[in-house]
Amino acid sequence: MEPWIAWLVLAALLGAAEVLTTTLAFGLLAVAALVAAIAGGAGLGLPIQLGAFAVTAGAGLGVVRPLAVRHLRRPPLLRSGASALVGRPATVVEEVTAAGGRVRIGGEVWSARCYDESQVIPAGSAVDVFAIEGATALVHPRE
């Protein structure tokens, strides 16, 4: 059997493994095997094919994969749901203490607690939303 056919078979097996695992590593190794198959198909010797495989695999796993993983793990740019309320201003509707209270955030009334448990925020005060825990906003008075 020609060496380039063996490289194509290896590339296909590695591609199938990538589809099953989605680790990005097997896919990059499949590309390296494809490069080695091209080198074999061009009539280059086995040492050059192995070198092409090693260089391409090293570049893929050492450079491309870390960049791709970093890109995939970035948080979404658009916040939605309750996380979109964090950082927004609010107005106290009912006095807010460590035990509870109510604030108006963007037209909706939310239950609220003070972020700093020792504070009491009177009605009518402007606050910032620091966090959302369940259906309760943790707020802090604006400076």
BAFILUM-981047 format. One record per atom (N, C-alpha, C, CB): residue number from 1; residue in three letters; atom name; x, y, z. Coordinates in steps of 0.1 Angstrom, whole numbers. Glycine has a CB too. Layout:
BEGIN
[NUM, ALA, CA, [X, Y, Z]]
...
END
This chain:
BEGIN
[1, MET, N, [9, -12, 0]]
[1, MET, CA, [0, 0, 0]]
[1, MET, C, [9, 12, 0]]
[1, MET, CB, [-10, 0, 12]]
[2, GLU, N, [5, 22, -7]]
[2, GLU, CA, [12, 35, -8]]
[2, GLU, C, [11, 42, 5]]
[2, GLU, CB, [7, 44, -20]]
[3, PRO, N, [22, 49, 9]]
[3, PRO, CA, [22, 56, 22]]
[3, PRO, C, [11, 67, 23]]
[3, PRO, CB, [36, 62, 25]]
[4, TRP, N, [9, 74, 12]]
[4, TRP, CA, [-1, 85, 12]]
[4, TRP, C, [-15, 80, 15]]
[4, TRP, CB, [0, 93, -1]]
[5, ILE, N, [-18, 67, 11]]
[5, ILE, CA, [-31, 62, 14]]
[5, ILE, C, [-32, 59, 29]]
[5, ILE, CB, [-33, 49, 5]]
[6, ALA, N, [-21, 54, 35]]
[6, ALA, CA, [-22, 52, 49]]
[6, ALA, C, [-24, 65, 57]]
[6, ALA, CB, [-8, 45, 54]]
[7, TRP, N, [-18, 76, 52]]
[7, TRP, CA, [-20, 89, 58]]
[7, TRP, C, [-34, 94, 56]]
[7, TRP, CB, [-10, 100, 52]]
[8, LEU, N, [-40, 91, 45]]
[8, LEU, CA, [-54, 95, 43]]
[8, LEU, C, [-63, 87, 52]]
[8, LEU, CB, [-59, 92, 28]]
[9, VAL, N, [-61, 74, 54]]
[9, VAL, CA, [-68, 66, 63]]
[9, VAL, C, [-67, 71, 78]]
[9, VAL, CB, [-64, 51, 63]]
[10, LEU, N, [-54, 74, 81]]
[10, LEU, CA, [-52, 80, 95]]
[10, LEU, C, [-59, 93, 96]]
[10, LEU, CB, [-37, 82, 97]]
[11, ALA, N, [-59, 102, 86]]
[11, ALA, CA, [-66, 114, 87]]
[11, ALA, C, [-81, 112, 88]]
[11, ALA, CB, [-64, 123, 74]]
[12, ALA, N, [-87, 102, 81]]
[12, ALA, CA, [-101, 100, 83]]
[12, ALA, C, [-105, 95, 97]]
[12, ALA, CB, [-106, 89, 72]]
[13, LEU, N, [-96, 86, 102]]
[13, LEU, CA, [-98, 81, 116]]
[13, LEU, C, [-97, 92, 126]]
[13, LEU, CB, [-88, 70, 119]]
[14, LEU, N, [-87, 100, 125]]
[14, LEU, CA, [-86, 112, 134]]
[14, LEU, C, [-98, 122, 133]]
[14, LEU, CB, [-73, 119, 132]]
[15, GLY, N, [-102, 124, 120]]
[15, GLY, CA, [-114, 132, 118]]
[15, GLY, C, [-126, 127, 125]]
[15, GLY, CB, [-117, 134, 103]]
[16, ALA, N, [-128, 113, 124]]
[16, ALA, CA, [-140, 107, 131]]
[16, ALA, C, [-138, 108, 146]]
[16, ALA, CB, [-141, 92, 127]]
[17, ALA, N, [-126, 107, 151]]
[17, ALA, CA, [-124, 108, 166]]
[17, ALA, C, [-127, 123, 170]]
[17, ALA, CB, [-109, 104, 169]]
[18, GLU, N, [-124, 132, 162]]
[18, GLU, CA, [-127, 146, 165]]
[18, GLU, C, [-142, 149, 166]]
[18, GLU, CB, [-120, 156, 155]]
[19, VAL, N, [-149, 143, 157]]
[19, VAL, CA, [-164, 145, 157]]
[19, VAL, C, [-169, 139, 169]]
[19, VAL, CB, [-170, 138, 144]]
[20, LEU, N, [-164, 128, 174]]
[20, LEU, CA, [-169, 121, 186]]
[20, LEU, C, [-165, 128, 199]]
[20, LEU, CB, [-165, 107, 187]]
[21, THR, N, [-153, 135, 199]]
[21, THR, CA, [-148, 141, 212]]
[21, THR, C, [-149, 156, 212]]
[21, THR, CB, [-134, 136, 214]]
[22, THR, N, [-149, 162, 201]]
[22, THR, CA, [-149, 177, 200]]
[22, THR, C, [-138, 184, 209]]
[22, THR, CB, [-163, 183, 203]]
[23, THR, N, [-126, 178, 209]]
[23, THR, CA, [-115, 184, 217]]
[23, THR, C, [-106, 194, 209]]
[23, THR, CB, [-107, 173, 223]]
[24, LEU, N, [-108, 194, 196]]
[24, LEU, CA, [-100, 202, 187]]
[24, LEU, C, [-86, 196, 184]]
[24, LEU, CB, [-98, 216, 192]]
[25, ALA, N, [-82, 187, 193]]
[25, ALA, CA, [-68, 181, 191]]
[25, ALA, C, [-68, 170, 180]]
[25, ALA, CB, [-64, 174, 204]]
[26, PHE, N, [-78, 162, 179]]
[26, PHE, CA, [-78, 151, 169]]
[26, PHE, C, [-81, 158, 155]]
[26, PHE, CB, [-90, 141, 172]]
[27, GLY, N, [-88, 168, 154]]
[27, GLY, CA, [-90, 175, 142]]
[27, GLY, C, [-77, 181, 136]]
[27, GLY, CB, [-101, 186, 143]]
[28, LEU, N, [-69, 187, 145]]
[28, LEU, CA, [-56, 192, 141]]
[28, LEU, C, [-47, 182, 137]]
[28, LEU, CB, [-50, 201, 152]]
[29, LEU, N, [-47, 170, 144]]
[29, LEU, CA, [-39, 159, 140]]
[29, LEU, C, [-43, 153, 126]]
[29, LEU, CB, [-39, 148, 150]]
[30, ALA, N, [-56, 154, 124]]
[30, ALA, CA, [-62, 149, 111]]
[30, ALA, C, [-57, 158, 99]]
[30, ALA, CB, [-77, 149, 111]]
[31, VAL, N, [-56, 171, 102]]
[31, VAL, CA, [-51, 180, 92]]
[31, VAL, C, [-36, 177, 90]]
[31, VAL, CB, [-52, 195, 97]]
[32, ALA, N, [-28, 175, 100]]
[32, ALA, CA, [-14, 171, 99]]
[32, ALA, C, [-12, 158, 91]]
[32, ALA, CB, [-8, 170, 113]]
[33, ALA, N, [-21, 149, 93]]
[33, ALA, CA, [-20, 136, 85]]
[33, ALA, C, [-24, 139, 70]]
[33, ALA, CB, [-30, 125, 91]]
[34, LEU, N, [-33, 148, 68]]
[34, LEU, CA, [-36, 152, 54]]
[34, LEU, C, [-24, 159, 47]]
[34, LEU, CB, [-48, 161, 54]]
[35, VAL, N, [-17, 167, 55]]
[35, VAL, CA, [-5, 174, 49]]
[35, VAL, C, [5, 163, 46]]
[35, VAL, CB, [1, 184, 59]]
[36, ALA, N, [7, 153, 55]]
[36, ALA, CA, [16, 142, 52]]
[36, ALA, C, [12, 134, 40]]
[36, ALA, CB, [18, 133, 64]]
[37, ALA, N, [-1, 132, 38]]
[37, ALA, CA, [-6, 125, 26]]
[37, ALA, C, [-3, 133, 14]]
[37, ALA, CB, [-21, 123, 28]]
[38, ILE, N, [-4, 146, 14]]
[38, ILE, CA, [-1, 154, 2]]
[38, ILE, C, [14, 153, -1]]
[38, ILE, CB, [-5, 169, 5]]
[39, ALA, N, [22, 153, 10]]
[39, ALA, CA, [36, 151, 7]]
[39, ALA, C, [39, 138, 1]]
[39, ALA, CB, [44, 153, 21]]
[40, GLY, N, [33, 127, 6]]
[40, GLY, CA, [34, 114, 1]]
[40, GLY, C, [29, 113, -14]]
[40, GLY, CB, [27, 104, 9]]
[41, GLY, N, [18, 119, -17]]
[41, GLY, CA, [13, 119, -30]]
[41, GLY, C, [21, 127, -40]]
[41, GLY, CB, [-1, 125, -30]]
[42, ALA, N, [29, 136, -35]]
[42, ALA, CA, [39, 144, -43]]
[42, ALA, C, [51, 136, -46]]
[42, ALA, CB, [42, 157, -37]]
[43, GLY, N, [53, 124, -40]]
[43, GLY, CA, [64, 116, -42]]
[43, GLY, C, [76, 118, -33]]
[43, GLY, CB, [69, 118, -56]]
[44, LEU, N, [74, 126, -22]]
[44, LEU, CA, [84, 128, -12]]
[44, LEU, C, [86, 116, -4]]
[44, LEU, CB, [81, 141, -4]]
[45, GLY, N, [97, 114, 2]]
[45, GLY, CA, [100, 102, 10]]
[45, GLY, C, [94, 102, 23]]
[45, GLY, CB, [115, 101, 12]]
[46, LEU, N, [94, 90, 30]]
[46, LEU, CA, [88, 88, 43]]
[46, LEU, C, [93, 98, 54]]
[46, LEU, CB, [89, 74, 47]]
[47, PRO, N, [107, 100, 54]]
[47, PRO, CA, [112, 110, 64]]
[47, PRO, C, [106, 124, 63]]
[47, PRO, CB, [127, 110, 64]]
[48, ILE, N, [104, 128, 50]]
[48, ILE, CA, [98, 141, 48]]
[48, ILE, C, [83, 141, 52]]
[48, ILE, CB, [100, 146, 33]]
[49, GLN, N, [76, 130, 49]]
[49, GLN, CA, [62, 129, 53]]
[49, GLN, C, [61, 130, 68]]
[49, GLN, CB, [56, 116, 47]]
[50, LEU, N, [69, 122, 75]]
[50, LEU, CA, [69, 123, 90]]
[50, LEU, C, [72, 137, 95]]
[50, LEU, CB, [79, 113, 96]]
[51, GLY, N, [82, 143, 89]]
[51, GLY, CA, [85, 157, 92]]
[51, GLY, C, [74, 167, 90]]
[51, GLY, CB, [98, 162, 85]]
[52, ALA, N, [67, 165, 79]]
[52, ALA, CA, [56, 174, 76]]
[52, ALA, C, [45, 171, 86]]
[52, ALA, CB, [50, 171, 61]]
[53, PHE, N, [42, 159, 90]]
[53, PHE, CA, [32, 156, 100]]
[53, PHE, C, [36, 162, 113]]
[53, PHE, CB, [31, 140, 101]]
[54, ALA, N, [49, 160, 117]]
[54, ALA, CA, [53, 165, 130]]
[54, ALA, C, [52, 181, 131]]
[54, ALA, CB, [67, 161, 133]]
[55, VAL, N, [57, 187, 120]]
[55, VAL, CA, [57, 202, 120]]
[55, VAL, C, [42, 207, 120]]
[55, VAL, CB, [64, 208, 108]]
[56, THR, N, [34, 202, 112]]
[56, THR, CA, [20, 206, 111]]
[56, THR, C, [13, 203, 124]]
[56, THR, CB, [13, 199, 100]]
[57, ALA, N, [15, 191, 130]]
[57, ALA, CA, [8, 188, 143]]
[57, ALA, C, [13, 197, 154]]
[57, ALA, CB, [11, 173, 146]]
[58, GLY, N, [26, 200, 154]]
[58, GLY, CA, [32, 208, 165]]
[58, GLY, C, [26, 223, 164]]
[58, GLY, CB, [47, 209, 164]]
[59, ALA, N, [25, 228, 151]]
[59, ALA, CA, [20, 241, 149]]
[59, ALA, C, [5, 242, 153]]
[59, ALA, CB, [22, 246, 135]]
[60, GLY, N, [-2, 231, 149]]
[60, GLY, CA, [-16, 231, 152]]
[60, GLY, C, [-19, 230, 167]]
[60, GLY, CB, [-23, 220, 145]]
[61, LEU, N, [-12, 221, 174]]
[61, LEU, CA, [-15, 219, 188]]
[61, LEU, C, [-8, 230, 197]]
[61, LEU, CB, [-10, 205, 192]]
[62, GLY, N, [2, 235, 192]]
[62, GLY, CA, [10, 245, 200]]
[62, GLY, C, [5, 259, 198]]
[62, GLY, CB, [24, 245, 197]]
[63, VAL, N, [-1, 262, 186]]
[63, VAL, CA, [-5, 276, 183]]
[63, VAL, C, [-20, 277, 180]]
[63, VAL, CB, [3, 281, 170]]
[64, VAL, N, [-25, 269, 171]]
[64, VAL, CA, [-39, 271, 167]]
[64, VAL, C, [-49, 266, 178]]
[64, VAL, CB, [-42, 262, 155]]
[65, ARG, N, [-46, 255, 185]]
[65, ARG, CA, [-56, 250, 195]]
[65, ARG, C, [-57, 260, 207]]
[65, ARG, CB, [-51, 237, 200]]
[66, PRO, N, [-46, 265, 213]]
[66, PRO, CA, [-48, 274, 224]]
[66, PRO, C, [-56, 287, 220]]
[66, PRO, CB, [-34, 278, 229]]
[67, LEU, N, [-53, 292, 208]]
[67, LEU, CA, [-61, 303, 203]]
[67, LEU, C, [-76, 300, 202]]
[67, LEU, CB, [-55, 309, 190]]
[68, ALA, N, [-79, 288, 196]]
[68, ALA, CA, [-93, 284, 194]]
[68, ALA, C, [-100, 282, 207]]
[68, ALA, CB, [-93, 272, 185]]
[69, VAL, N, [-93, 275, 217]]
[69, VAL, CA, [-99, 273, 230]]
[69, VAL, C, [-101, 286, 237]]
[69, VAL, CB, [-90, 264, 238]]
[70, ARG, N, [-92, 295, 237]]
[70, ARG, CA, [-94, 308, 243]]
[70, ARG, C, [-106, 316, 237]]
[70, ARG, CB, [-81, 317, 242]]
[71, HIS, N, [-107, 315, 224]]
[71, HIS, CA, [-119, 321, 217]]
[71, HIS, C, [-132, 315, 221]]
[71, HIS, CB, [-117, 320, 202]]
[72, LEU, N, [-132, 301, 222]]
[72, LEU, CA, [-145, 294, 226]]
[72, LEU, C, [-149, 297, 240]]
[72, LEU, CB, [-143, 280, 224]]
[73, ARG, N, [-139, 300, 249]]
[73, ARG, CA, [-143, 301, 263]]
[73, ARG, C, [-146, 316, 267]]
[73, ARG, CB, [-131, 296, 272]]
[74, ARG, N, [-145, 325, 258]]
[74, ARG, CA, [-149, 339, 261]]
[74, ARG, C, [-164, 340, 264]]
[74, ARG, CB, [-145, 348, 249]]
[75, PRO, N, [-167, 348, 274]]
[75, PRO, CA, [-181, 349, 277]]
[75, PRO, C, [-188, 357, 266]]
[75, PRO, CB, [-183, 357, 291]]
[76, PRO, N, [-201, 355, 265]]
[76, PRO, CA, [-209, 362, 254]]
[76, PRO, C, [-208, 377, 256]]
[76, PRO, CB, [-223, 357, 254]]
[77, LEU, N, [-208, 384, 245]]
[77, LEU, CA, [-207, 399, 246]]
[77, LEU, C, [-221, 405, 250]]
[77, LEU, CB, [-203, 404, 233]]
[78, LEU, N, [-232, 398, 247]]
[78, LEU, CA, [-245, 403, 251]]
[78, LEU, C, [-250, 396, 263]]
[78, LEU, CB, [-255, 401, 239]]
[79, ARG, N, [-252, 404, 274]]
[79, ARG, CA, [-258, 398, 286]]
[79, ARG, C, [-273, 398, 285]]
[79, ARG, CB, [-253, 405, 299]]
[80, SER, N, [-280, 388, 289]]
[80, SER, CA, [-294, 388, 289]]
[80, SER, C, [-300, 382, 302]]
[80, SER, CB, [-299, 379, 277]]
[81, GLY, N, [-313, 383, 304]]
[81, GLY, CA, [-319, 378, 316]]
[81, GLY, C, [-315, 386, 328]]
[81, GLY, CB, [-315, 364, 318]]
[82, ALA, N, [-314, 380, 339]]
[82, ALA, CA, [-311, 387, 352]]
[82, ALA, C, [-297, 392, 352]]
[82, ALA, CB, [-313, 377, 364]]
[83, SER, N, [-288, 386, 345]]
[83, SER, CA, [-274, 391, 345]]
[83, SER, C, [-273, 404, 338]]
[83, SER, CB, [-265, 381, 338]]
[84, ALA, N, [-283, 408, 330]]
[84, ALA, CA, [-282, 421, 323]]
[84, ALA, C, [-286, 432, 332]]
[84, ALA, CB, [-292, 421, 311]]
[85, LEU, N, [-292, 429, 344]]
[85, LEU, CA, [-296, 439, 354]]
[85, LEU, C, [-284, 443, 362]]
[85, LEU, CB, [-307, 434, 362]]
[86, VAL, N, [-274, 435, 363]]
[86, VAL, CA, [-262, 439, 372]]
[86, VAL, C, [-255, 451, 366]]
[86, VAL, CB, [-252, 427, 373]]
[87, GLY, N, [-253, 461, 375]]
[87, GLY, CA, [-247, 473, 371]]
[87, GLY, C, [-257, 484, 367]]
[87, GLY, CB, [-238, 471, 360]]
[88, ARG, N, [-269, 481, 366]]
[88, ARG, CA, [-279, 491, 363]]
[88, ARG, C, [-284, 499, 375]]
[88, ARG, CB, [-292, 484, 356]]
[89, PRO, N, [-288, 511, 373]]
[89, PRO, CA, [-293, 520, 384]]
[89, PRO, C, [-307, 515, 387]]
[89, PRO, CB, [-293, 535, 380]]
[90, ALA, N, [-311, 518, 400]]
[90, ALA, CA, [-325, 514, 404]]
[90, ALA, C, [-329, 525, 414]]
[90, ALA, CB, [-325, 500, 411]]
[91, THR, N, [-342, 525, 417]]
[91, THR, CA, [-348, 534, 427]]
[91, THR, C, [-355, 526, 438]]
[91, THR, CB, [-358, 544, 421]]
[92, VAL, N, [-352, 530, 450]]
[92, VAL, CA, [-358, 522, 462]]
[92, VAL, C, [-373, 526, 463]]
[92, VAL, CB, [-350, 525, 475]]
[93, VAL, N, [-381, 516, 463]]
[93, VAL, CA, [-396, 518, 464]]
[93, VAL, C, [-400, 516, 479]]
[93, VAL, CB, [-404, 508, 455]]
[94, GLU, N, [-394, 506, 485]]
[94, GLU, CA, [-397, 503, 499]]
[94, GLU, C, [-383, 502, 506]]
[94, GLU, CB, [-405, 490, 501]]
[95, GLU, N, [-382, 507, 518]]
[95, GLU, CA, [-369, 507, 525]]
[95, GLU, C, [-362, 493, 523]]
[95, GLU, CB, [-371, 510, 540]]
[96, VAL, N, [-349, 494, 520]]
[96, VAL, CA, [-341, 482, 518]]
[96, VAL, C, [-332, 480, 529]]
[96, VAL, CB, [-333, 483, 504]]
[97, THR, N, [-332, 468, 535]]
[97, THR, CA, [-323, 464, 546]]
[97, THR, C, [-317, 451, 543]]
[97, THR, CB, [-331, 463, 560]]
[98, ALA, N, [-310, 445, 552]]
[98, ALA, CA, [-304, 432, 550]]
[98, ALA, C, [-315, 421, 549]]
[98, ALA, CB, [-294, 428, 561]]
[99, ALA, N, [-327, 424, 555]]
[99, ALA, CA, [-338, 414, 555]]
[99, ALA, C, [-346, 415, 542]]
[99, ALA, CB, [-346, 416, 567]]
[100, GLY, N, [-347, 427, 536]]
[100, GLY, CA, [-355, 428, 524]]
[100, GLY, C, [-359, 442, 521]]
[100, GLY, CB, [-367, 420, 525]]
[101, GLY, N, [-367, 444, 510]]
[101, GLY, CA, [-371, 457, 506]]
[101, GLY, C, [-375, 455, 491]]
[101, GLY, CB, [-361, 468, 508]]
[102, ARG, N, [-378, 467, 485]]
[102, ARG, CA, [-382, 466, 471]]
[102, ARG, C, [-375, 478, 463]]
[102, ARG, CB, [-398, 467, 469]]
[103, VAL, N, [-371, 475, 451]]
[103, VAL, CA, [-365, 485, 442]]
[103, VAL, C, [-372, 484, 428]]
[103, VAL, CB, [-350, 483, 441]]
[104, ARG, N, [-371, 495, 421]]
[104, ARG, CA, [-376, 496, 407]]
[104, ARG, C, [-364, 496, 398]]
[104, ARG, CB, [-386, 508, 405]]
[105, ILE, N, [-363, 486, 390]]
[105, ILE, CA, [-352, 485, 380]]
[105, ILE, C, [-358, 485, 366]]
[105, ILE, CB, [-344, 472, 382]]
[106, GLY, N, [-356, 496, 359]]
[106, GLY, CA, [-361, 497, 345]]
[106, GLY, C, [-376, 495, 344]]
[106, GLY, CB, [-354, 487, 337]]
[107, GLY, N, [-384, 500, 353]]
[107, GLY, CA, [-398, 498, 352]]
[107, GLY, C, [-404, 486, 359]]
[107, GLY, CB, [-402, 498, 338]]
[108, GLU, N, [-396, 477, 364]]
[108, GLU, CA, [-401, 465, 371]]
[108, GLU, C, [-397, 466, 386]]
[108, GLU, CB, [-395, 452, 365]]
[109, VAL, N, [-406, 462, 394]]
[109, VAL, CA, [-403, 462, 409]]
[109, VAL, C, [-397, 448, 412]]
[109, VAL, CB, [-416, 465, 417]]
[110, TRP, N, [-386, 449, 419]]
[110, TRP, CA, [-379, 436, 423]]
[110, TRP, C, [-377, 436, 438]]
[110, TRP, CB, [-365, 436, 417]]
[111, SER, N, [-377, 424, 444]]
[111, SER, CA, [-374, 424, 458]]
[111, SER, C, [-359, 426, 459]]
[111, SER, CB, [-377, 409, 465]]
[112, ALA, N, [-354, 432, 470]]
[112, ALA, CA, [-340, 436, 471]]
[112, ALA, C, [-335, 434, 486]]
[112, ALA, CB, [-338, 451, 467]]
[113, ARG, N, [-322, 433, 487]]
[113, ARG, CA, [-315, 433, 499]]
[113, ARG, C, [-303, 442, 498]]
[113, ARG, CB, [-311, 419, 504]]
[114, CYS, N, [-298, 447, 509]]
[114, CYS, CA, [-286, 455, 509]]
[114, CYS, C, [-274, 446, 506]]
[114, CYS, CB, [-284, 463, 522]]
[115, TYR, N, [-265, 451, 498]]
[115, TYR, CA, [-252, 443, 496]]
[115, TYR, C, [-244, 443, 509]]
[115, TYR, CB, [-244, 449, 484]]
[116, ASP, N, [-244, 455, 515]]
[116, ASP, CA, [-237, 456, 528]]
[116, ASP, C, [-248, 455, 539]]
[116, ASP, CB, [-230, 470, 529]]
[117, GLU, N, [-247, 444, 546]]
[117, GLU, CA, [-258, 440, 555]]
[117, GLU, C, [-260, 450, 567]]
[117, GLU, CB, [-255, 427, 561]]
[118, SER, N, [-251, 459, 569]]
[118, SER, CA, [-252, 469, 580]]
[118, SER, C, [-259, 481, 576]]
[118, SER, CB, [-238, 472, 585]]
[119, GLN, N, [-262, 483, 563]]
[119, GLN, CA, [-269, 495, 558]]
[119, GLN, C, [-284, 494, 558]]
[119, GLN, CB, [-263, 498, 544]]
[120, VAL, N, [-290, 505, 558]]
[120, VAL, CA, [-304, 507, 556]]
[120, VAL, C, [-306, 518, 546]]
[120, VAL, CB, [-312, 510, 569]]
[121, ILE, N, [-313, 515, 535]]
[121, ILE, CA, [-314, 525, 524]]
[121, ILE, C, [-329, 529, 524]]
[121, ILE, CB, [-310, 519, 510]]
[122, PRO, N, [-331, 542, 526]]
[122, PRO, CA, [-345, 547, 526]]
[122, PRO, C, [-352, 548, 513]]
[122, PRO, CB, [-346, 561, 533]]
[123, ALA, N, [-365, 548, 513]]
[123, ALA, CA, [-373, 548, 500]]
[123, ALA, C, [-370, 561, 493]]
[123, ALA, CB, [-388, 548, 503]]
[124, GLY, N, [-369, 560, 479]]
[124, GLY, CA, [-366, 572, 471]]
[124, GLY, C, [-351, 573, 468]]
[124, GLY, CB, [-371, 584, 478]]
[125, SER, N, [-343, 566, 474]]
[125, SER, CA, [-328, 566, 472]]
[125, SER, C, [-325, 560, 458]]
[125, SER, CB, [-321, 560, 483]]
[126, ALA, N, [-314, 565, 453]]
[126, ALA, CA, [-309, 559, 440]]
[126, ALA, C, [-298, 548, 444]]
[126, ALA, CB, [-302, 569, 431]]
[127, VAL, N, [-299, 536, 438]]
[127, VAL, CA, [-290, 525, 441]]
[127, VAL, C, [-285, 519, 428]]
[127, VAL, CB, [-297, 515, 450]]
[128, ASP, N, [-274, 511, 430]]
[128, ASP, CA, [-269, 504, 419]]
[128, ASP, C, [-271, 489, 422]]
[128, ASP, CB, [-254, 507, 416]]
[129, VAL, N, [-274, 481, 412]]
[129, VAL, CA, [-276, 467, 414]]
[129, VAL, C, [-262, 460, 413]]
[129, VAL, CB, [-285, 461, 403]]
[130, PHE, N, [-258, 453, 423]]
[130, PHE, CA, [-245, 447, 424]]
[130, PHE, C, [-245, 432, 419]]
[130, PHE, CB, [-239, 447, 438]]
[131, ALA, N, [-257, 426, 422]]
[131, ALA, CA, [-258, 412, 419]]
[131, ALA, C, [-273, 408, 419]]
[131, ALA, CB, [-250, 402, 428]]
[132, ILE, N, [-276, 396, 413]]
[132, ILE, CA, [-289, 391, 413]]
[132, ILE, C, [-288, 377, 419]]
[132, ILE, CB, [-296, 391, 399]]
[133, GLU, N, [-295, 374, 430]]
[133, GLU, CA, [-296, 361, 436]]
[133, GLU, C, [-310, 356, 436]]
[133, GLU, CB, [-290, 361, 451]]
[134, GLY, N, [-313, 347, 426]]
[134, GLY, CA, [-326, 342, 424]]
[134, GLY, C, [-335, 354, 419]]
[134, GLY, CB, [-332, 337, 437]]
[135, ALA, N, [-345, 358, 427]]
[135, ALA, CA, [-354, 369, 422]]
[135, ALA, C, [-351, 381, 431]]
[135, ALA, CB, [-368, 365, 423]]
[136, THR, N, [-340, 382, 438]]
[136, THR, CA, [-336, 393, 447]]
[136, THR, C, [-324, 400, 442]]
[136, THR, CB, [-334, 388, 461]]
[137, ALA, N, [-325, 413, 441]]
[137, ALA, CA, [-314, 422, 437]]
[137, ALA, C, [-306, 426, 449]]
[137, ALA, CB, [-319, 434, 429]]
[138, LEU, N, [-293, 425, 448]]
[138, LEU, CA, [-285, 430, 459]]
[138, LEU, C, [-280, 444, 455]]
[138, LEU, CB, [-272, 420, 462]]
[139, VAL, N, [-283, 454, 463]]
[139, VAL, CA, [-281, 467, 459]]
[139, VAL, C, [-272, 475, 468]]
[139, VAL, CB, [-295, 475, 457]]
[140, HIS, N, [-266, 486, 463]]
[140, HIS, CA, [-258, 494, 471]]
[140, HIS, C, [-261, 509, 468]]
[140, HIS, CB, [-242, 491, 469]]
[141, PRO, N, [-261, 518, 478]]
[141, PRO, CA, [-265, 532, 475]]
[141, PRO, C, [-255, 538, 465]]
[141, PRO, CB, [-265, 540, 488]]
[142, ARG, N, [-259, 546, 456]]
[142, ARG, CA, [-251, 553, 447]]
[142, ARG, C, [-243, 564, 454]]
[142, ARG, CB, [-259, 560, 435]]
[143, GLU, N, [-231, 567, 450]]
[143, GLU, CA, [-223, 577, 456]]
[143, GLU, C, [-226, 590, 451]]
[143, GLU, CB, [-208, 574, 454]]
END
